[in-house]
Amino acid sequence: MTAPTAPRAVLWDMDGVLVDSAEYHYAAWREALAQEGVDLSYDAFRATFGQRNDTILRHLLGPDLPDSEVARIGDLKESLYRQLVRTRGIAPLPGVLDWLARLRDQGWRQAIASAAPRANVDAIVQALGIAHYFGATTSSEDVTRGKPDPQVYLVSAQRLGVPPARCVVVEDAPAGIEGARRAGMRCIGVTSTHLHLDADLVVAALSELPPDSFEKLVPS
């Protein structure tokens, strides 16, 4: 009798993979930091995009910024961001909906593994109507270490009940890809925010992925 194969999973980063939210994040950061007397350039924003808020704020405002100030400014920024998502709406990146459905139909388990606050993840998932595809969601509140630490991926895999070696991460940032590698997972890189990615497979958009891309990385 043949032993059943272990389940497989796809762990999705959110910003830059499921949606292009950079414009909203930049607008929200600019407004929040303007109240602190900081004029945030787009280059400075891009250099920190995808990092945790405490890392971003201490990089921009100084390493000794108190936790209370990190929370105050970060909460304001995230509130402004969610307001933009709700009032302006947001669209999935090309290929996202097709792949979510295809992977579900093929029996892959799926989770969101994001550095974003849970309220942001919930806002995006609700705006896109994609909650039913995911068996787990891991956000900044669920981890103590940000990417490139592998914690967010390992927590997501554990929640899905899938061994790390049977997981494929979809990422758009070098830190996320490094985190996937440290977690012992395969990785697909999407060059929506960074042109040079050292992933197992790199594409400009998910719509360009060959139909057997995930199967080749983690065979059934």
LINHUNOR-V409851 format. One line per field, one symbol per residue. phi: phi as a letter, one per 30 degrees, with the letter a starting at -180 (. if undefined). Layout:
BEGIN
phi = ???
END
This chain:
BEGIN
phi = .ddddddbbcccdcdicdbccedddddddedddedciccddddddddcdjddddddddddcjdcededdeddddddeddddddddddciacddejddddedddeddjddbbcbbdddeddedddeddciceddcdabcbddcbcbdedededddddddddibdedcccccbbbedddddddddicdbcccddbbdcbccdbbbdaddcddeceddddbdd
END
